[in-house]
C-alpha cells in the first residue's frame, strides 16, 4: 500500500492566491508512488478565503482536500495544531497558503526520510543553489539571528529554524504537546523535536519566492520578539 503525505496548510486572508498554490500541489508527482491529502484550516479569514477553497474543492473532486475553520482568529500555530490533529498520512509537511514556497520541492525533503537517513527534514532558504527573492535585509538578519540563538540551546546546527517547510514523520509530530498558537510554533517545535532521543534531523536547500508586505506578508518585528521568548521558554523553562 502506498504511503501518504499530509500537507498541512493554515490559511488567513489568502483568497487571491490559495487556488494557485493548490494548483501547484495538484501538479506534484510524489516519489515512490506516494499519495497525499491536503488539510486546510481557515483561521477566521476576513476575506472570501472560505469561498475560494469551497469553489476549488467543487471543481477538483479528485483531490483529497479536508477543510476546517476556526470561528475566531487564533493564529498560524493554532491552525497548524488543527491540521496536525486531523492528519492521517505517514509523513507531514507544512505548506503556507501563499506562493513563497514551491511544492515541486516536496520530493527533495522526502528523500532523506524515505532513504532511511532522517526522521525530520527542514527546508533551508539559506543553503544550496536554489533561487530566492531578494527582499528584506533586516528580516533575513533576524531569521539568521533567531536560528543561531535557537541552535545555542538545542545544540543543532540549523541554518533556517524559521522556515515554513518542515517535514516530519506524522507519529513523531503528533507525539509532541505543542502550545504556541501564533508564530512561536517554529522555535517551540524545534526545541521539542531536538530533545527526542536519537532523533535524526536533516536540512536540504530549497527555493524561496518571498512576498513583500504589500503583497500580503504577515510576520513582523513583534513576532521576532515572541520567537526570542519562545526560544528561551521552551529550551530553559518549559520543557
matplotlib code that plots the C-alpha trace (Angstrom):
import matplotlib.pyplot as plt

x = [0.0, 1.3, 2.4, 0.7, 1.9, -0.3, 0.1, -0.9, -2.0, -3.0, -4.9, -5.7, -6.8, -5.5, -8.5, -6.3, -3.6, -4.9, -6.2, -2.8, -0.9, -3.5, -2.9, 0.8, 0.3, -2.0, 0.7, 3.3, 4.2, 5.5, 8.3, 7.7, 4.1, 3.2, -0.3, -1.2, -4.0, -4.4, -5.7, -6.6, -7.5, -9.1, -8.2, -11.3, -10.3, -11.8, -11.9, -13.5, -10.8, -13.6, -15.5, -12.3, -11.5, -15.0, -15.1, -11.8, -12.9, -16.1, -14.0, -11.4, -13.3, -10.4, -8.1, -8.2, -8.8, -10.2, -11.4, -11.6, -12.2, -11.8, -14.7, -12.3, -8.8, -6.3, -3.0, -0.9, 0.2, -3.3, -4.2, -1.3, -2.4, -5.8, -4.2, -1.8, -4.6, -6.5, -3.6, -3.7, -0.6, 2.6, 4.5, 3.5, 4.7, 3.7, 2.7, 1.8, -1.2, 0.8, 3.2, 6.5, 7.4, 7.4, 5.5, 7.6, 10.3, 8.4, 10.5, 13.7, 12.6, 11.1, 14.2, 16.3, 13.4, 12.5, 16.1, 16.2, 18.6, 16.2, 13.2, 12.8, 13.8, 13.9, 14.0, 16.6, 16.2, 19.9, 21.8, 22.2, 21.9, 18.1, 16.7, 15.4, 13.8, 15.9, 13.8, 14.4, 18.0, 16.9, 14.3, 17.0, 19.4, 16.7, 15.9, 19.6, 20.0, 16.9, 18.3, 21.6, 20.0, 17.9, 21.0, 22.8, 20.1, 19.2, 22.8, 21.7, 23.5, 20.4, 20.7, 16.9, 14.9, 12.1, 11.4, 7.9, 9.0, 9.3, 8.7, 8.0, 7.1, 3.4, 3.7, 6.6, 5.0, 1.8, 3.8, 4.7, 2.5, 2.6, 1.2, 2.2, -0.8, 1.0, 4.5, 6.1, 5.3, 8.7, 11.1, 8.8, 8.6, 12.4, 13.2, 10.9, 12.0, 15.6, 15.0, 13.6, 16.2, 18.1, 16.1, 17.8, 17.3, 18.4, 18.3, 18.1, 18.3, 15.0, 14.0, 12.1, 9.8, 9.1, 6.3, 6.5, 4.2, 2.2, 1.8, 0.4, 3.4, 2.2, 5.1, 6.6, 9.0, 6.7, 6.8, 10.6, 10.4, 7.9, 10.3, 13.1, 10.7, 9.7, 13.3, 14.1, 10.8, 10.9, 14.6, 15.1, 11.8, 9.1, 10.4]
y = [0.0, 3.4, 5.7, 9.1, 12.7, 15.0, 18.6, 20.9, 24.4, 27.3, 30.0, 33.5, 36.1, 34.1, 34.4, 35.7, 33.0, 29.8, 28.4, 28.9, 27.0, 24.2, 24.0, 23.6, 20.9, 19.1, 19.1, 17.4, 13.7, 12.4, 9.8, 6.1, 6.4, 8.3, 9.8, 12.9, 14.7, 18.4, 19.7, 23.3, 25.3, 28.7, 30.8, 33.1, 35.0, 38.4, 37.9, 35.1, 32.5, 30.1, 30.6, 30.3, 26.9, 25.6, 26.5, 24.8, 21.7, 21.5, 22.0, 19.3, 16.5, 14.1, 16.0, 14.8, 18.1, 18.3, 21.7, 23.0, 26.5, 28.5, 30.6, 33.2, 34.1, 32.1, 32.4, 30.3, 27.9, 27.1, 26.4, 24.1, 22.3, 21.7, 20.3, 18.1, 16.7, 15.6, 14.3, 10.6, 10.4, 8.6, 11.9, 15.5, 18.7, 22.3, 24.4, 28.1, 29.2, 31.9, 31.3, 31.7, 28.0, 25.6, 22.2, 20.7, 20.5, 18.1, 15.3, 17.0, 16.9, 13.4, 11.7, 11.7, 10.2, 7.6, 6.7, 5.9, 8.6, 11.2, 11.5, 15.2, 17.4, 21.2, 23.1, 25.9, 29.1, 29.9, 26.9, 25.3, 26.9, 27.3, 30.7, 33.1, 36.5, 39.5, 41.4, 42.5, 42.7, 43.1, 40.4, 37.9, 39.0, 38.5, 35.0, 34.0, 35.5, 33.7, 30.4, 30.9, 31.6, 28.5, 26.5, 27.6, 25.9, 22.9, 22.1, 21.8, 23.5, 24.5, 27.4, 28.2, 27.4, 29.7, 28.0, 27.0, 23.7, 21.2, 17.5, 15.1, 11.5, 12.1, 9.9, 12.0, 15.4, 14.0, 12.8, 16.4, 18.6, 21.9, 25.0, 28.1, 29.5, 32.0, 32.3, 30.9, 27.5, 27.4, 27.7, 25.6, 22.6, 22.9, 22.9, 19.9, 17.9, 18.4, 16.6, 13.4, 10.7, 9.6, 12.0, 12.5, 16.0, 16.8, 20.0, 20.5, 23.6, 25.0, 28.0, 30.9, 33.3, 35.8, 38.3, 42.0, 43.3, 45.0, 41.6, 40.0, 39.1, 38.9, 38.3, 41.4, 42.6, 41.7, 38.1, 38.2, 39.2, 36.4, 34.0, 35.0, 34.5, 31.0, 30.0, 30.8, 29.4, 26.0, 25.4, 26.6, 26.9, 24.8, 21.5]
z = [0.0, -1.0, 1.8, 2.2, 2.8, 4.8, 3.6, 6.4, 5.2, 7.5, 5.7, 6.7, 4.1, 1.1, -1.2, -4.1, -4.0, -2.4, -5.7, -7.3, -4.5, -4.7, -8.4, -7.8, -5.2, -7.6, -10.2, -7.9, -8.6, -5.3, -5.3, -4.7, -5.7, -2.6, -2.3, -0.5, 1.5, 1.9, 5.2, 5.2, 8.3, 7.6, 10.7, 10.5, 7.4, 6.8, 3.0, 1.0, 1.6, 2.6, -0.7, -2.7, -1.1, -1.4, -5.1, -5.7, -3.9, -6.0, -9.2, -8.2, -6.6, -7.3, -4.9, -1.3, 0.5, 4.0, 5.2, 8.8, 10.1, 13.3, 14.5, 15.9, 14.7, 16.8, 14.8, 12.5, 15.2, 16.2, 12.6, 12.4, 15.6, 14.0, 10.8, 12.7, 14.8, 11.7, 9.7, 8.6, 6.4, 7.2, 6.8, 7.3, 5.8, 6.5, 3.5, 3.6, 1.5, -0.3, -3.2, -1.2, -1.3, -4.2, -3.7, -6.5, -3.9, -1.6, -3.0, -2.0, 1.6, 1.4, 0.0, 3.2, 5.1, 2.5, 2.1, 5.8, 7.0, 8.6, 10.9, 10.3, 7.4, 7.3, 4.0, 4.3, 2.3, 3.2, 1.8, -1.6, -5.1, -5.3, -6.3, -3.7, -4.0, -2.7, -0.3, 3.3, 4.7, 8.4, 8.1, 6.8, 9.6, 12.1, 10.8, 11.0, 14.5, 15.8, 14.2, 15.9, 19.3, 18.9, 18.0, 21.1, 23.2, 21.0, 20.1, 16.4, 13.5, 11.5, 9.0, 8.9, 12.0, 10.9, 7.5, 6.7, 5.0, 7.8, 7.1, 9.9, 10.4, 11.4, 14.5, 15.7, 15.4, 16.9, 20.0, 20.9, 23.2, 21.2, 22.8, 20.7, 18.7, 16.6, 15.0, 18.1, 16.6, 14.8, 17.9, 20.0, 17.6, 17.0, 20.7, 21.5, 18.5, 19.4, 22.7, 21.3, 21.9, 18.8, 16.5, 13.1, 11.8, 8.3, 6.3, 2.5, 0.3, -1.1, -3.2, -1.7, -3.6, -0.8, -0.6, 0.3, 3.0, 0.2, -1.4, 1.9, 4.1, 7.7, 10.0, 11.7, 14.4, 17.2, 16.1, 16.3, 20.0, 20.6, 18.9, 21.3, 24.2, 22.9, 22.3, 26.0, 27.3, 25.5, 25.9, 29.5, 31.5, 29.9, 28.5]

ax = plt.figure().add_subplot(projection="3d")
ax.plot(x, y, z, "-o")
ax.set_aspect("equal")
plt.show()
